[in-house]
Amino acid sequence: RATFNGIWDMGRGFQLSGLFFFRNGVDSQSISGGDFRLQGRGSNRLRKDGTIVPRNNFKEKAIHRLDMRLQRRTGLGVGNASLDAMLEVFNALNHENYGRYVTAEVASNYGTPQQNTNIAYLPRVVQLGFKLSF
């Protein structure tokens, strides 16, 4: 895992900041997914042919995210009062990040990524904001 961030004061009240996050694909556990002993529940590790599902046998895809913010501070002329306008872009490169996968080996779509609605896995999102300081 690697994380890099930085802030650049561009002058004239403008500030550009960014955060880059990278996580290599991690190993996770698959399950066999069938009730091969006829016990009324699925088996996590025992396969139909009697072999055992190895530990951490599934490799997830890497995660890349670049979040950026452009901010402009404007003084309001009354004491220290100021107004900040911000434009933020999350996952600016729109990289496909997945946080869940189908890990049951008996599933026809085994290994396919599933949508995760956590902010870390969403496609590009743009946000506009304002902050009043006084």
Disulfide bonds with the S-S distance in Angstrom:
none
